[in-house]
Amino acid sequence: MKNNLPSHLKPYIVTQKNSEYTPEDHAVWRFALRQLTFFLKTNAHPFYLEGLKKTGITVDKIPSIDSINTALQKIGWHACPVSGFIPPSVFMELQSYSVLPIAAEIRSVDHILYTPSPDIIHEAAGHAPFLAHKDYSDYLKSYANIAKKALLSFEDLDLYEKIRDLSNLKESKSSTDKQIQNAESELKTVIKNTSFISEAAYLGRMNWWTAEYALFGDINNPSILGAGLLSSILEAESCLKPDVKKIPLTVDCTNYNYDITKPQPQLFVAKDFKNLHNTLNEFSKNLVCNIGGDKAVDKAKQSKLVNTVELNSGLQISGKLVSSISCNNASADSLGGALADSLGSMGEDFIKNNHTNIFLKFDGPTQLSYKNQELKGHDKNYHVTGYSTPIGFVGNVDLSQTSKKELKDLNIEVGKKTLLNFDSNIKLNGTVVDLLFKDNKLLLISFKNCCVKYKDKILFDPSWGAFDLAVGTKVLSVFAGPADTAAYNSDINVQPKYITKIQASIDQQNYFLLYEELYQVRQSFLKKNNISKNLDSLFKKIKNQKLHWLILLELYELSIWSDSPINPDVLSLLNSLDLDKHDKCCLKKGLSIAKQI
């Protein structure tokens, strides 16, 4: 599966090291899944428990992502392990290939109720189950395919890194208060300095309020649907309370920002799965990949990242569209020397004529494609320093729609020196060396000894080499990334950050052995064996040690299930523990369902 993904996604995929999960990690999984399944069987969307079964997820121990992948393949999906909080754009692109990224890490026992960082409980127990629901699965795939076209900005990348760093610090046992405070301060600074909200950011909000935090059904009595709620014991319980505002799901949800490290003050309720699809479709109508034109070009320039501009001929230009000059009438007098200075040095991207783009310039490696396939001889190594072209009508003619005979009548023929007078007053003078057609449409005219002028302003000088004219009259679409991602071999916008598990001390390792011994007793009980002697022996071993509430809770559960005489003693020991507010809450929740096998 990994081999079939674009190269820029592969660095985010890691290997799940099952041997690195400690017996305590597995106990954390059991506690979380027991709490969640008990609460969610009556409060989640009815499909949830069925989805857990279909994706091969059990309460007993942390699942192998390979086994989840095997189960998902039966319903047209795959799963792959990743490390921590990966870029939302990467998460969405993987989903567009029907791949669910699953964070291989698991939350610490200190964050068992709620973790600020994605983990295997969130992905496997939250996202995976509803992939088996066709309507919801279709929504996720539609969303992912739309989201991967939405334009990112350079500011999005900076914001992502700050959120990732803060969430990792909040989850890590080794973080100091000072480190967390500094990370929070850096995040606030980035948010304060954000100059605009990108398409991808707006769509990220929609994902947050649907796939992550949606409620479902009757707004007065909703059930839980979003993975963030399904995987958070605290938020699953609190989200249905009256103090959390419930809002009918509409495109207005994209106007609500969110904080990944905190519980959410309001939630959106999808009336049904059709509501999800309709909201997505309504929002997507205004994405620049669907509307094109000047707005699309402006947003590509604002992005400062590699995007694809598609002309009405079908030619796709992938690169960084740089700064612009715009004017109402594109008169030479109104532009004056600034145009000569900027375009003479090729420092500006495009001119507008009556708010219609007539000249585009891309900076840095640029790829030319058609139908998402790179054109031979027009890769980013050929156009390594950039690419520029006029677009528009020539004598009221759309050259992409002309036949070879009509081109010949216009003196556009290989070997002929020709003059093209664009309706925008741009003039191109050069010798035709090649005409590139696809599906009977002219896409490119290549010239030598070519000069491109806007009145007396030089846009392209013959000394700069060969010139490839992109044929088209208007920008039909702009979408994120290169058209042919495999051929472009994109650089990674944000380097992956891999979370390293802290090595356990000798004392911790000895402590984990007790967890493992208890787990084996648990397995023996589930196989209908008598475990009374085992429990009695284990209790004698641990009762005088300073132990965590979680291991004692697991011992208590087994003592109830097996009707062991040590039951009152274990409960007494649990009640004598000096616990903080978080651990008291956890223990109370654990005791409340201890009888449930």
N, C-alpha and C positions, 0 to 999 in steps of 0.2 A: 504493500500500500504506500509506504513512504517513497518508494522509487517512482511512483506515478505522480507525485506532487511536484509543483514548480520548485526550482532550486532555492528560491528566496524563503520558502516556508520550512525547508528541511532543518535548518539550524535550531528551530524552536522545538523540534521533537527530540525527546530524551529516551533513555531506557528506564523502565520501572524496575527498581532494585528491591524486589520483594524481601530479600534477606535483610535489608536495612530497617524494615519495620520491626519495632520492638514489641514484646508481649504487651507492654503498656499501650502502644499505638493501637494494637488490635482491641484492647479493652476500651479505648476511647471510641473506636468505631462501633463496638457493640452497644455502648451506652447511648451514643448519638442515634444509632439506627433503632434501638428499642424505644427511645423517647419519641423519635419522629414517627415511626410507624404506628405507635399506640395513639398518638394525637391525630395523625393525618388520616387514619382509617375512617374518621368521622368528619374531618374538617378540610381535607384536600379534595380536589376533583376526583370523582369516583374511579377514574382510570388509574390513579397513582399506584395502588398496590399491585394491580395487574401488570402495570408497566415494570415494576421492580422484578417481578417473576420473569417476564419476557426478556429482560436484559441480563438475567443471570446474577442478580445482586441479592445477597443473603445478609442476614444480621450477624452471622457467626464470626466472620473475620473480614479483613480488608480484601477486597476482590482483586484478582489479577486483571489488569487492563486488557491483556490478551484474551481473557475469557469473555470480557464484556464485548470486545471487538468481534469475537466469534458469534456471540448472540446477536449483535447488531447487524452483522452481515445478512442474517436471515430476513431483516426488514429493510435492507437497502442502505445501511449506514456502516461506518467504521468508527473505531475509537483509536486514539493515539495518546501516549503520555507526553505531557509538557511539564515545565517547571514554573510553578507560581503563576503570577498575573502576567500573561502575555499581552501584547498590544491588541486592543479590540479589533483592529483591522485584520490582524492575523487570525484571530479567533473566528471572525466572520468569513474570511476567505477559506479557511479550512472547512467550515460548515457548508460553504458553497460547493465543495467537493464531496459533500455528505460524510464528512469526518468530524467527529466530536472530540475536541481536545480535552483531556482529563488531567488536571494537575495531579502529579504523582505524590506530592507531599500530603501529610495529614496534620490537622491542627493539634496543638499541644493540649494536654489535659487542663491547662490553665485557661484555655479559650474554647472549652468543650461546648459551651452554649452558643457562642457566636465567634466567628473568626473574621478579622478584617482582610484576610488574604485567601484567595481561592485555594481549595484543597480537594482531595479525592471524595470527601463526603459531599461537598457542594456539586461537583461535576457528575459523579457517579449516581448519587442518591437524589440529586436535584434535577440535572438536565437529562440524564439518560432515560429514565422511565417513560417520559412523554414522547420520546422519539418513536415509540411503538404505536402511538396514536396517529393515524393517517392525517387527520385534519391539522393537528398541531405540527406534525413533521413537515407537511406541505408548507405551512406558514413559515417555519424556520428556514427551509430551503429558499423560499421566495424572498424572505428578508435578507438572507445571506447573499443571494445573487444581486439584489438591489444594493445592499450596503457596500459590497466590494467595488461598486462603480462610483460611490459617493466620494467627493473630493475631500481629502485630508488637508491639513495645513501643517506647516513646520511648527506652529505653536501647539498643535495637538500632540506632537511627538514629545515635546518638552513637558507638557502637562502629564502625559502618560507616565513618563519616567519618574516624575515627582510623586505621583499617586502610588506607583509600584514600589518605590523606595519606602514610602511611609507605611504601606500595608505590610511589607516584609518586616520592617522594624517593629511594628506593633505585634506581630505574631511571634517574632524571635525571642527566645528566652534570654539571649545574651545582650539584648538592647538595653541601653540606659535611658533614663528619663530625659537627659540632655540630648541624646541622639534623636529621640522622638520629637522633642520640642523644636530642634533645629529643622527636622524634616517637615514638620507642620508649618513652620515659618516660611520655608522655601516654597512649599505648595501654595500658601496664601499669596506670596509674591508673584508666582507664575499666574495664578488666577486673576490677580489684580491687573497684571500687565497684558492679559489676553485682549487683543484688539478687535477680534471678530469671532463669531461662532461658525465653524465650517459645516458643510453638509454632513460629513461623517460624525461630527459631534452631535448634531441634531438627531441623526439616526441612532447614535449610541444611546441617546436619551430614550428613544422609542424602544430600543432593545431592553434597556434597564426596566422600563415600566411595563414591559410585556413579558419577554422571556425570563427575566430575572425576578420581577416583583409584581406580576399581575395577580389580581383576584379574578374570580370567574363566576358568572351567573347573575343572580338577583342581587342588586346593590344593597338591599337591606339584609340579605343573608347569604353573602358570597362564600365560595369555597376557594382554596388556595391552589394556584396554578404555577406561579413563577419559581424558578429553581433556587433563587436566593432565599425565598421564604421556606421552601420545602426542605432546605438543608440547614436552617438556623432554628435551633430549639426555642430560643427566646423570641425571635421575630415571628415564628410560626404561631406562637401562642398570643403574642401581643397584637399582631396585625389585624385580628378580627375584633378587637375591642373598640368601643365607641370613640376613644380619644385619637385614634388614627383615622384621619379624614378619608372618606371613600369618594372617588370621582369617576363618573362614567368615562370610559375610554374613548377619546377622540384624538385627532392630530394635535390638539392643544397640549397633550402630554409632552411634546417635544420642547415646550417652553419651560418645563420644570427641570432644573438641574438636580444633581444628586451627589452625595458623598459616599463613596464606596466603603469608608471605614466606620460609618455610623448607621444606626437604625433609621428608617425612613419615616418622615412625619405625615406623609400622605401616600395613598396607593390608588391605582386606577383599576376599574372593574370592567372586564370584557364581558359583554352580555352573552356572547357565544363565539365560536371560532370564526364565523363569518365576520363578526365585528373586528377581529384581529386582522383578517385579510383586507377588509374595506378600509381600515385606518391606514394600513401600510400602503395600499394602492393610491389612496387619496394624497398621502404625503409624497409619494414617489413621482407623481405627475409634475411636480415643480422642480425636480432635480435636473441639473444642467445636462445630464446624459440624455434626458428626454426632451429638453426644450432648445438646446443649442443657442446660437446667436451671440449677441454682444455680452449678455449676462454670463454665459458660459465661459467666454474668453476672459472676462474680468475676473471670474472666480478662479480660473486656472492660473492667472497671473498672481493673484492674491495667495494662492496655495504655496508657491515657491518649491513645489515638489514635481517629480516626473508625472505628467498626465498625458492623456491622448486626446488630440483634437481631430475629430472626424469631419471631413468635408462632404458635401452632398454627392460628390462623385464616388464616395466610398473610400477614398484615400485617407489613411490614418497616420497622423504625425505624432510621435511620442517623444516627449522631452520636456524641459522646463521652459515654459512660456514666461518671458521676462517682462520688465517694466514697459509702460505704454505711453503713447501720445494720442490724445483724442481731441477731436474738434467737430463742430457741427457741419462745416462745409469743406473741411480739409483744404482750405486755401493756403497757398504758399505765403501770402502776406501775413495771415494770422499766426502761422507757425514760425516764420522768421528763421533766425540763425539757430535757434534751439534744435530744430529738426535736422539742419545740416550737421550740427555738432554731434548730436546723438546718433542719428542714423548713419552718418558718415563713418562713425567709429563702430557701427553696429551695436550700440549700447541700448537701443530701444527695440521693442518687439513689434508693435503693430500700429498702423495709422487707422483712424476711423473716418469714414466719409458718410456724412448724414447718419452717424451712429451705426454704420455698417462697416465691418472689418474689411480692410482692403490690403493689409500687409501684416504678416505674422513673422515673428522671429523667436527662435528657440535657442537657448544657451546650453552649451555642453552636449554630451553624447545624445544623438537623436536618431530615432528609428522610423522608417517608413514602412507601412503595412497595408494590407487589404484583407478584409474579413478576418482580422486577427492573425494573419500570416505575414511574417516579415517578407518584404520584397527583396529578391535577390540583388545583391550589390548595394543595398541601402540600409545596412545595419548601422549600429551606433559607432562602430569603428571607422566606417566610411565618413559619416557625418559626426565626427568626434568633437569638433569645436562648436557645433551648432548647425542651425538650418534656418533659412529665411525664404519667404515666398510671397509674391502678391497673390491675391485671390479676387475673383469677381468676373463680370462679363467683359468680353472683348467685342466691341462693336455690337453690343446687345446680344451676343452669342455666348451660350454656355458651351465651352469647348469640350466638356466631358460627354456631351450628347451628340457630337458631330461625327459623321462617318469619315472614312479615310479620303473619300472623294471631296467632301466638303472641306476637309483640312487642306487638301491640295489646292482647292480654289482660294483658300486663305493664305496660300504660300507657306503652309506649315508642312514641310516635307523634309525627310532626312537629307542632309547635304545642302539644303537651301538656307541662305541668309534671310531672316525674316524680321519684321517689325510688328510687335503686338501693341496696339493702343487700347489699354483698358478703359472702360467707361469712367473709372475713377481718376483719370489723367495720369496714371502710372504708365510709363512706356518701357517696353523691353525690346532690346535690339541684340540679336545674336544668331549664330549658325546652329541649326538643329542637328543633333547627332543621334538622337534616339527618341522614339515614341513608345510609351508603355501602355498597352491596353489590357484590361481584365473584364471579362464578361461583356465585350463589345463597348466598353467605356474607356475613354482616354483618362489615364490617371496622372501621368508624368510626361513632361517634355524636357529632354536634356539638351543643354546648349553648351557651346564653347564660344570663347570671345564674346561673352555676354555682358551687357550693361543694362542695369535697371535703374530708372530715374523716376522721381516724383517731381515733375516740372524740372527745376535745375538742381534738385537735391539727389545725390547719389545714394541709392539703396544697395546696389551691388556693382562692383567694379570688375572689369575683365581680368585684372591682375590677381583677383582672389581665387581664380581657378574655374572649374566647371560649375555650371548652374543648373539645378534641377527645379523646374517649375511645377508646383503642385497644382493640378487642374481641379477647379471647383469654384463655385460662385458664392458659397456661404458655409458657415460652420453649422453642421447638423447636430453635433453632439460633442460633449467633452466628458471623459470619464477618467477615473483614477488609475494610475499606473500605466505601464506600456501595453500596447495592443497585443503583442506576442511576447508574453512574459518569459517563456522558456528561451527564446532566441535573444531577448534583451539581457537576460541573466542579471536581473536587478540587484543592485547593492541593497543590503538590509538597512532600512531607515533607522531602526533601533536595534542595537545589539542585544541578543538574549542575555538574561541574567539568571544563572543557575543557582538554585538554593542548595547549600551544602548542609547535610545533617551533622549536628554536633555529636561527637563521639561520646558515648556513655562512660562514666567513671566506673571503677571497679565496684564500688558500693552500689551504683545503679544497676550494673550488670547482675550482681547477686540478687538485687531486688526484683529484677525482671525474671529471674529464674523462678521466683515464687509465683509471679503472674502466669508463667508457662505451666508450672505444676498445677495451678488452679484451673487453667484452661483444659488440661488433659483430664482432670476430674470432671469438668463440665461435659466434655465429649463422652466420657464414660457414662455419665448419667443419661445423656441424650440417646445412648445406645441401650438404655433400659438396664444398666448394671447397678448393683448396690454400691453406693459410694460412702456409706456411713463411716467406715474405718478411715477412708482416705481424708474425709473432711475433718474428722477428729484429730488425725495426725497433723494435718496442715494447720489447723487452728492452734494446736499446742506450739507449733513451730513459729507462728507469727504473732501470737497474742501479746507478747512482751516487747515486740519491736515497734518502733515509731513508723507507722505505715500510712500511706495515702488513703483517703476515704474510698477511692475507686476500687482498690483491690479488696477492701473489707466489704464493700457493697456487693461485689461479685460473689464473695464467700457467703454473704448473707442470703443472696438470691438462691444459691445452691442449697443452703441449709433449710430454706422454706420449701423448695421444690421436693427435697428428699425427706422432709419431716425429720430433720436431724435434731438431736437433743442439744446441740451447741447453739441452736438458733437464738435463744434469749441472751446468751453470753455475747454473741457477735453483735446483736442489736445494742446491747448495753455498751459495748466497746465503741460502736459507731456514735452513739449519743454522747459519749464522753470526749469526743474529739474537739479540739479547739480550732474552729474553722472561721475563715473570713466570710464576708457576705456572699461572694461568688460560690464558694465551696458549700456553704450552708444551703444555698438555693439548689445546687446540683444534687446534694445528698437528699434533700426533701423530694425532689423530682424522682430520684432513683428509688427511694423507699415507697413512693406512691404507686409504683407499678412493679414492685419487686416480685409479687406473686405471679405475674404474667410470664409464662414460659415461652 
